[in-house]
């Protein structure tokens, strides 16, 4: 794809799952890729596999190192690192804080570091791996759902604020994807997400379709559009259906 050929791309949380699939796809399309993950071993393994550069560490703190690795310029930033964070309103404060820090503030910090350069030259691309939970919600996972709503809201704000200045933004909102995070979702994930789960490579395909058509919202599960529409137009019915799902989950021994 000529859009990313030769581009400097950073993918956070790329030691496995969706992040690794994105890194592989960008590399296959001719981009120069930096692979980032907290786990140095996984970071190195994916980078060596695709001929990329490994930069391990906290996604919030690697912008400058990644920029140097790419010769001074980041063209595409994939804010993919995330926490599943199950729990209800009574989840520990530390769980809420971690979910907000990784799922939202890491995106904000990256944008702060990248926007001055992008706005000056009139181009840049920010890819946010959100989740369908950011458009809808997820039973049994209050910190995850709330923080993913925040991630979607920030991506939306970036797009409406800077699109006329050359900054492209994409929000990826899949339901279940066969990754470690799906396993971490526990019984709620098994009930809600597993039946329609897709492969990480399917998510990468959806992103590249969106890049080609210059589309903000990326829906690897097309049915999410119908759910999102129902949520907006008939919230009482939608909440009733979601509460039915909640009771089903509780009845299954949540």
C-alpha positions in Angstrom: 0.0 0.0 0.0 1.6 3.3 -1.1 0.1 5.1 1.9 2.5 3.3 4.3 5.3 2.4 2.0 8.5 3.6 3.7 6.6 5.2 6.5 8.0 5.1 10.1 5.5 3.2 12.2 5.4 2.5 15.9 3.1 -0.3 17.3 2.8 -0.4 21.1 1.7 -3.6 22.8 3.1 -5.5 19.8 4.6 -8.5 21.6 1.6 -10.6 20.6 -2.1 -10.5 19.6 -3.4 -7.5 17.7 -0.2 -5.5 18.1 1.9 -8.2 16.6 -0.5 -8.6 13.7 -0.4 -4.9 13.0 3.3 -4.8 13.1 3.6 -7.8 10.7 1.1 -6.2 8.3 2.8 -2.8 8.3 6.2 -4.4 7.7 4.7 -6.5 4.9 3.4 -3.3 3.3 6.9 -1.8 3.3 6.8 0.3 6.4 9.8 0.8 8.7 8.4 -0.6 12.0 9.3 -0.1 15.7 7.9 -2.9 17.8 7.1 -2.0 21.4 6.0 -4.1 24.4 6.7 -4.2 28.1 8.1 -7.7 27.7 11.7 -7.4 26.2 11.7 -11.0 25.0 8.5 -10.8 23.1 9.4 -7.4 21.7 12.7 -8.7 20.4 11.1 -11.9 19.0 8.5 -10.0 16.9 11.0 -7.4 15.7 13.4 -10.1 14.6 10.7 -12.0 12.8 9.7 -9.0 10.6 13.0 -7.2 10.3 11.9 -4.3 12.6 13.5 -2.4 15.5 12.7 -3.5 19.1 12.0 -0.8 21.7 10.8 -2.4 24.9 9.3 -0.4 27.8 6.3 1.6 28.9 4.4 2.8 25.8 4.0 6.3 27.4 7.8 6.8 27.6 9.3 5.6 24.3 8.3 8.2 21.8 11.7 9.8 21.6 13.6 6.5 21.5 11.2 5.3 18.7 11.7 8.5 16.8 15.4 8.1 16.9 15.2 4.5 15.8 13.2 5.6 12.7 15.7 8.3 11.7 13.9 11.2 13.4 10.3 10.9 12.2 7.3 8.9 13.3 4.6 8.9 10.6 2.2 6.4 12.2 1.6 5.7 15.8 -0.5 2.6 16.8 -1.6 3.1 20.4 -2.4 -0.6 20.8 -1.1 -1.4 24.4 -4.0 -2.0 26.7 -5.3 -3.6 29.9 -8.3 -5.9 30.2 -9.1 -4.8 33.8 -12.2 -6.8 34.9 -14.1 -5.8 38.0 -17.1 -3.8 39.1 -17.6 -0.4 40.8 -15.9 -1.8 43.8 -12.7 -2.7 42.0 -9.6 -1.4 43.8 -8.5 2.2 43.1 -5.2 0.9 41.7 -7.1 -1.2 39.1 -9.1 1.8 38.0 -6.0 4.0 37.9 -4.0 1.4 35.9 -6.8 1.0 33.4 -7.1 4.8 32.9 -3.4 5.3 32.6 -2.7 2.5 30.0 -6.0 2.7 28.0 -6.3 6.5 27.9 -3.4 8.5 29.2 -0.8 6.6 27.2 -2.6 7.8 24.1 -2.7 11.3 25.4 1.0 11.4 26.2 1.9 10.0 22.8 -0.3 12.6 21.0 1.3 15.4 23.0 4.8 14.3 21.8 3.8 13.7 18.2 1.3 16.5 17.4 3.8 19.4 17.2 5.8 17.7 14.4 2.7 16.4 12.6 0.9 19.8 12.7 4.0 21.6 11.5 4.5 19.3 8.4 0.8 18.7 7.9 0.7 14.9 8.1 0.6 12.1 10.6 -1.6 9.1 11.5 -2.8 8.0 14.9 -4.3 4.5 15.3 -6.1 3.8 18.5 -7.0 0.2 19.4 -10.1 0.8 21.3 -12.6 -2.2 21.5 -16.3 -2.5 20.9 -16.5 -1.9 24.6 -15.6 1.7 23.9 -18.7 2.1 21.7 -21.0 -0.2 23.8 -19.8 -1.6 27.1 -18.7 -5.0 28.6 -20.4 -6.9 31.4 -18.2 -7.7 34.3 -15.5 -5.1 33.3 -16.3 -1.6 34.6 -12.7 -0.2 34.6 -12.1 -1.6 31.1 -15.4 -0.4 29.7 -15.1 3.1 31.1 -11.5 3.6 30.1 -12.2 2.3 26.6 -15.0 4.8 26.3 -12.3 7.4 27.2 -9.9 6.0 24.5 -12.6 6.3 21.9 -13.6 9.8 23.0 -9.9 10.9 22.7 -9.5 9.4 19.3 -12.7 11.1 18.1 -11.5 14.4 19.5 -8.2 14.1 17.8 -9.9 13.5 14.5 -12.5 16.3 14.6 -9.8 18.8 15.9 -6.9 18.1 13.5 -8.2 16.3 10.4 -8.2 19.6 8.4 -4.5 19.9 9.3 -3.5 16.6 7.9 -3.7 14.3 10.9 -5.5 11.0 10.2 -7.1 9.1 13.1 -8.5 5.6 13.1 -10.3 3.9 16.1 -10.3 0.1 15.9 -13.3 -1.3 17.8 -13.4 -5.1 17.5 -15.4 -7.5 19.7 -13.7 -10.7 20.6 -10.3 -11.4 19.1 -8.4 -14.6 19.8 -5.6 -13.1 22.0 -4.3 -13.4 25.6 -6.7 -10.5 26.4 -9.7 -12.5 25.5 -8.5 -15.2 27.9 -8.0 -12.6 30.6 -11.7 -11.5 30.2 -12.7 -14.7 31.9 -16.2 -16.0 32.0 -17.7 -12.7 30.6 -15.4 -13.0 27.6 -16.3 -16.6 27.2 -20.1 -15.8 27.2 -20.1 -12.6 25.2 -17.0 -12.5 23.0 -15.8 -16.1 22.2 -18.7 -17.2 20.0 -17.8 -14.5 17.4 -14.1 -14.2 18.0 -11.9 -13.4 15.0 -8.1 -13.7 14.5 -5.7 -10.7 15.1 -4.9 -10.7 11.4 -8.6 -10.0 10.6 -8.2 -6.8 12.7 -5.1 -5.8 10.7 -7.0 -6.3 7.5 -9.9 -4.1 8.7 -7.4 -1.3 9.6 -5.8 -1.4 6.2 -9.2 -1.2 4.6 -9.9 1.9 6.7 -6.6 3.4 5.8 -7.3 2.9 2.1 -10.7 4.5 2.3 -9.6 7.2 4.8 -12.2 6.0 7.4 -12.1 6.9 11.1 -14.2 4.0 12.6 -12.8 0.5 12.1 -15.3 -2.3 12.8 -13.7 -5.8 12.3 -17.1 -7.1 13.5 -19.6 -5.2 11.2 -22.5 -6.0 13.5 -21.2 -3.6 16.1 -22.5 -0.8 13.9 -26.1 -2.1 14.4 -25.5 -2.4 18.2 -24.1 1.1 18.3 -27.1 2.4 16.4 -29.5 0.7 18.7 -27.7 2.0 21.8 -28.0 5.6 20.4 -31.6 5.4 19.1 -33.3 3.3 21.8 -31.2 3.3 24.9 -33.9 1.8 27.2 -34.3 -1.2 25.0 -30.5 -1.5 24.6 -29.9 -1.3 28.4 -32.6 -3.9 29.0 -30.9 -6.3 26.6 -27.6 -5.7 28.2 -29.1 -6.3 31.6 -30.5 -9.5 30.4 -27.0 -10.5 29.3 -25.7 -9.4 32.8 -28.2 -11.7 34.5 -27.3 -14.5 32.2 -23.7 -14.1 33.1 -24.5 -14.0 36.8 -26.6 -17.1 36.4 -23.7 -18.9 34.8 -21.7 -18.5 38.0 -19.9 -15.2 37.4 
